[in-house]
Amino acid sequence: MRLLRLESHGNRTAVPDKSSCQHASLQRARPAKASLPFQRRKNLNKTGCAVLVSMLEEMKGWRGCGRSRVPFRMAEVPVSCDCFVSLPPGSRDDHVIFGKNADRPRDEVQEVAHCPGASHPAGATLECTYIQIPQVERTRAVVLSKPAWMWGAEMGANDQGVCIGNEAIWTREPVCPGDALLGMDLVRLGLERGDSAWSALTVITSLLEQHGQGGQCKEDPVAFSYHNTFLLVDRNEAWVLETAGRLWVAQKVTEGVKNISNQLTIGAEVTAEHPELRRAAQAQGWWDGESEFNFSRVFSPENPPARMELAKQRYKGGTELLKQHDGSVTAAVMMSILRDKPSGICMDSGGFCTTGSMVSVLPRDPSLPCIHFFTATPDPSRSIFKPFIFSDFSTPVLRVVSPQFGPDDPVRKQPRFQSKVDRRHDLYKAHQEAVSTMENNPDEGSSVFGILRELESQCLSEISAMLSGEIPGEELGDLFFDTVDTEIKFYQ
């Protein structure tokens, strides 16, 4: 790979897909009653999550969650995503905190899939969303929040404590027609193949140079494609990676807070770049070769799409929210930022909304586990974050994995996307019905959603106790299964 680093350093029948992440494992038998998080600890004495689960089990007549029936609407809400990171001293504790909202077409289902680490034979190939590439000898365990129709992911983490999220951007470089790697494919590839944020960045830039980026970015025959910017985070540092076709530039972040949206943010403070970047800019007449090289100024389009201009409002709002909490950022604070409606970060406008959200806690102490929270449902203001911890003995959580359709999937047939299938997983269906009921019973909905939010708060307290050494971490491997199972049974 050519690299220059400037710093040393549904109506169809669903067919199970045996090659997919969680369909390859059989789910352990579970009792019919809702599983209780932390129920295995003898000293629990019905505190924390368990006492709230008991409260939820006693409430039978209400099927909703969420807030008031009248959804917030902004006059002009920018379309796409937001990523955030806080590194000490921006964080309250000695933790790196990552967060992302995935803003996608309103009816798109986002699933959460856990893919175990695996070994692959020499010469093996990998089928991404649209193209095949050579597989590597070993891939890492990952947990992904992903649009159910594609191979790639909007955001996720691996078992080495690396988190990645991407954003759509447009630059002076044209978006090339034809199939290539989606930005979401690159997110997943970076997680499967990288053991640090920098390592994942080199994976992505190498694949970008080899295979390019492009392809249809939504489940629809109407063309929609873009370039990408990425936020890559590990226990020690973060990297902002911005791309223009096969060209790229990166900036290292070692402390404080940082956010990205749908625009170029890297100016003259460049840490690493494609070796042909400046030569290409000069050849196009975008840079004179003598003045200071400012990537954002040189590569931003002269007539940017409206969504890119509107994203400036959301980017500014996210920056202000991070500044308000600078020095005190926790997982709970990051969740509150992702739920913020006035800024547009929690999107609910027209054909787009926040379809999935993620928050991760990456302790600087390598002896402590990383905690990754996912909603697996739309609109974080009407969803709860459920914690996932990598474990060798975790139960597959198939109720947040969408059905598979094999060769009949509209994404695999030519021409693509000529029909629709029902990709809703069990939690999505239960949450969707609950939100509908909540809008018809706003008073009861607000009350019960408060209890769900209290469940989330209690789980955050339990996680904090575990990270401080009060609770053994090995007892929490099935916590994601337990909280998903509890949420579904509560809705029912």
N, C-alpha and C positions, 0 to 999 in steps of 0.2 A: 504493500500500500504506500502511495505517495503521501507523506505527512510532513508538515512543518509545524513544529511546536516552538513558540517564541520564548518559553520559560523553561528552565531546567526543572527537572522534576520527575294462515294455515288451514288449509283443507286437505292437504295430502296426509298420507299416513307417515308418521315419523319412523325412520329407520335408525336404530342405534349405530353410531359410528365408532367402531372398536379402536380406531386410531386416535380418537380425540382424547383430551386430557383426562376427564373424569369418567367417561364411559368405559374406560379400560379396567376400572376397578368395580368390584361388587360392593354394594352398600351393606354394612353390618346390620344385623337385625336390631331394631330399637323398640322399646316399649311404646304402646299406642299413646300413652299420656305424654304431654310435652316434657322434653328433657329439661332438667334444671341446670343451668350453668353453675359450675363449682359444686355440684351436689356430692361429688366424691370426697370432699374435704370434711373430715369428721368434726373439725372445730368450727364449721360454718355457723351452726346454731341459727339457721334461717336469717342471715343478714345479707346485705348487698344485693346482688342480682337475684338470689333465690327468693327472698321475701317478695320482691316485685313480681317475679314470675308467678308466685302463688297468688298475688293480687290479680294478675291478669287472668289466671285460670278461673277465678271466681266470678269474673264479669262475662256473662254469656249473651246478653241481649244486644250488644252493640257491635257493629261490624266495621266501623270507620276509624280513621286516624287523621291527623293533620290539624289544620288551623281553621280560620274563618272560611265560609263558603265563597267569599268574594276574592278571587285571585288578584294579586298585584299585577298591574300592567304598566310598563314604561311606554312613553310615546314612541321612542325609537330605541330599540334594544339591539346592540351589535350582536352578530351571529358568530359564535364559536366558543372557545374554551379559555380557561384561566388556570395557570399553575403558580404555586407559591412554595417558598422554602424559607425556613428560619434556622440559622446556625447560631450557636452561642457567640456573643452575648445577647443575641436577639431572642433566644429562647429562655424561658424561666429556669429550666433545669439544664443539665449537661446533655441535652438531646438535640438532634437535628430533626426538625418537623417538616414534612412534605405534605402538600395538599393539591388536589386538582378537581375541578368540575369539568365533566365532558358534556358540552352542549351540542346536541345532535338533532336530526329530524324527530319531531314529536312522537311519531309512532314507532320509532326504532327501539328495539329491545336490547338492553345491555345485560350480559351475563357475567358471572364471576367464576372463573375456571382455575383450578389448581392443577398444574402439570408437573409431575415428579421429574427429577433429574433422570437422564437416560444416557446410555452408550449407543453408538451407531456404527455400523460396519463401514469399512473403507469404501469410498466410491458412492456412498448413499446420496440421494438427492432429497430435497425438502420442497414440498409444495406450499408456497405462500398463497396469498389471496388470488393472484393472477398469474404468477410466474414460478418456475422451479429454479432453485439455486443449489449449489453443493452443500450438503450437510457437514457439520463438524463432528469430530469423534465423540465429544461429550457435551451435553447441554445441561444447564442447571435447573433446579426446581424453581418454578415461577408461580405466582398467583396474579391473575389478569382480570381487569375489568374491561370488557370488550364488546363492541357491537356483535350480535350473535351471528350475523351473516358473513363476517370476514374472519380470516385467519389471525390477523394482527390485533393489537390492543390499543385502546386509548391511553391506558395507564396501567401500572403494575409494579411488582417488586420481585426480587429473587431471594434465594436463601443466603446470599452473601450481604444482604442489607443494601442493595442497590434499588433505587426507585427511578422511574422514568415516566414523563408525560410529554405529549406533543401538542402543537398548535398549528393551525393553518395560517400561511402567509403567502403573499404575492410580491414578486420582485420584478426588476427589469428583465431578468432572464425569463423567457417564455416557458409556460407549462407545456411540456412536450406531450403530444397525443400518443396513444398506444399504451399497452400494458407495461408496467414496471413494478417496483416495490412501493407500496403505500407507505406513508409516514407511520401508520399504525403497525405495519409489518416491521419497520425498522425499530420501533419501540420494543416489540416482542423479541426480535433478534438480539438487540442490545442486552436485554435481560437474560435471555437464554445463554448468551456467550460471554458476558462480561462479569468479572469478579470485583469491579470497582467502578465508580462513575467514569473515571478517565478511560479504563479498559473498555467499557460499554461505548463510550464516545468513539474510540478508534474502530470498534466493530462497525458502528453505524456509518462513519465516514468512509471506511474501506468498501462496504457494500454499496454505498451511495455512488462512489466513483466507478465501481464495477458494473452495477445494474441500473443506475439511475432511479428517479422517483417519479411516480405518476400513476394514472389509472383512475377509474371511477371511484369517488370517495363516499358515495351514498347509494343506498339500495333503490335505485331509480334509473330508468333509461335516459333521463335528461342529463347531459354531460355536466359534471361538477368535479373539478380537480384542482390541486394546489400544491405548493411547496410547504416545507415544514420548519418549525423551530422546536427545540427540545429543551427540557429541563431535566438534567441527570444529577442524582443526589446519592451520596453514601454517608457513612457515619462521620466522615471527616471533612468533606467538601462538596461543593455543587459546581456544575458546569452548565452554562447556557450555550447551546449549539444552534446557530442559525444557518440556513441553507439557501442557495439560489441555484436551481438545477443540480449539477454535480459539484458545484463549488460550495465552500462552507467556511465559517469562521466561528471561533469559540472563545468564551471568556470564563475564567475561573473565579469562583466566589468562595471565600474561606470564612467569612464571618458576617453577622447581621442578617438582614432580611432582603428578599428579592422576589419579584413576580414577573411573569411574562404573559402576554396576550397575543393578539393577532397582528403583530407589527414587529419590525426590526428594532432592536434596542441596543445592539452593540455598536458603539461609535469608534473612537480612536483607541480605546483600551482593549486591545486584542491580545489574547494569550496564546492562541494557536490558530493556524489557518491553512487552507489548501495552498500548496506551493505555487499554483498558477493564478491565484485569486487576483492579485494586483495587476499582473500582466494582462489578464482577460479584461479587467475593468478599463485599463488604459487603451487596449486595442479597440474597445467599443466606443471610446471617446467619453466615458463616464468619469474619468479621473485623469488629471494632467501628468501624473507621475512625479510631481514636485511638491505640491501642497500636502498637508497632513491627510493621511488616508483615514476616512471615517466611513466604516462599512455601511451603517444605516443611511447616511447621506448619499453615498455613491450608488447603492443598490435598491433603494426604495423607488417604487414606480412613480413616474411623473403624474399619472392619473390613476391613483389607487382605487380599488373597488370600494363602494360605499361601506361595505361591512368592515373593511380595514380602517377606514376613517372613523367610523362610529366606535370601533374597538378602543380608540384612544380614550374615550370617556371611561370605559370599564377598566382599562389599564391604570388610569389615574385614580379611580376609586379604589382599586386593589392596593395600590401603593399607599394611599392615605390610611386604609385600614391596617396595613402592616405597620406603618409608622405609629399609629395610635397604640399598638400593642408591643412595639419594639422593646425588648428586654423582659417581656412577660408572656411570650408565645408558648402555648401548650397545645395538646391535641384538641382540647375543648375550644380554645380560642380559634384554632384553624377551622374547626367545624362551624363556628359562628360566622367566620368570614365567608365560607362557602355557602352559607345560608342567607347571605345578605342580599335582599331584594332591591333596595334603592339604587345600589351601584350597578345592578344588572348582572352581578357575578352569579347569583342564583337566577337563572333565566326562565322566563315563562312568557313567551311572546310569539304570536302567530304560529308558524309551522315549526319552530324550534323551541326546545326546552332543555334543562339540565337532565340528562337521562341516566347519569351515574356519577357518583362522587367517591373520593378516596382521600384518606388522611393516614400518614404513617409517622410513627415515632421510632427514631433510630438512635439509641443510646450510644454515646461515645465509648462507653465501656464495652469492649467486645465480649465480655462474659455474659452480658445481658441480652435477651432476645429482642429482636425488632418486632413491633406490633403494627399491623396494617388493618385499617378500618375501611369497610366498604358498605355502601347502601344497597347495591344490587337492585335498586328501584329508582324511579325518576323523582326529581325535586327534593333536595336534601332538607328543605324546610318542612316537608311532609313525610320524611323518612327517618330511620334511625341508622346510625353507623354501627356495624357489627365487627368485632375484632377477630383477625386471623393471625395465627402464629405458626410458623413452619415447624413441623414435627414429623418424625418418621412414622408416627402411628395415628395421624389424623384420619378421621372418617371422611370419605368423599361426600361433599355437600351437593348432591345431584339436584336439589330443589332450586338452585340458582343457576343451573346449566340448562340451556335451551335445547329443544329437540333437534335432531339431525335429519337431513333429508336426502343424503347420499347424492347419486347422480341426477336426481330430480330437482335438486336445489336450483332455484332461478339464477344463482350466481355462477353455477357451473354449466348451464346450458347456453347455447348460442342461438340467437342473440340474447344477451344477458338481461335480467330484470324485466321480463315480459309478464310476469305474474307475481303474486304475493303468497307467502305461506305464513302460518301462525307460529312465530318463534317465541312466544311467551313461555317463560318457565313458571314453576309453581308459585314462587314468592311474588313474581311480577303480577300474576293473575289475582292473587289474594290481595295484594296492595292496591291494584287498580280498582277492584270492587269496593275495597274499604274507602278509598278516596271518594268514589262516587256516592257512597252512603254518607260519608262525612259532609259532603256538600249539601245533602238534603237534611242533615241533622247537625247544624254547626255548633250548637251549644254542647251536645254530648260529644261531638267530635273533638272540640277543643279540650274538654275535660280528659278524655281518654288519651289523646295525643300527649297531654301533659304527663300522663303515667308512662307512656312509652319513652318519652324524653327522660323521665326520671330513671327508667331502666338503663338507658344509655349512660346517664350520669353515674349511676352506681357501678356500672361495668368499668367506666373510666377510673373510678376510685379504686376498684379492685386491681386494675392494670397498674395504677400508680403504686399500690402496695406491693405488687409483685416486683416492679422495677426497683423498689427500695429494699427488697430482700425479705419482706414480711410473708410472702406467699411463694411456694416453689413454682417456678415457671413450667416444669414438666407436666403439671396438672392441668394446664390450660390448652393442650393441643386440640381438643375437640370443642373449644369455646365457640368457634364460628358455626359449627354444626348445631350446637345447642341454641344459640341465639336466633339463627334462621328458623329452626324448628319451632321455637317458642313464639316467634313473631307470626308465623303462618297459623299456628293453632289459636293464637289470640284473635286473629282476624276471623277465623272460622267460628 
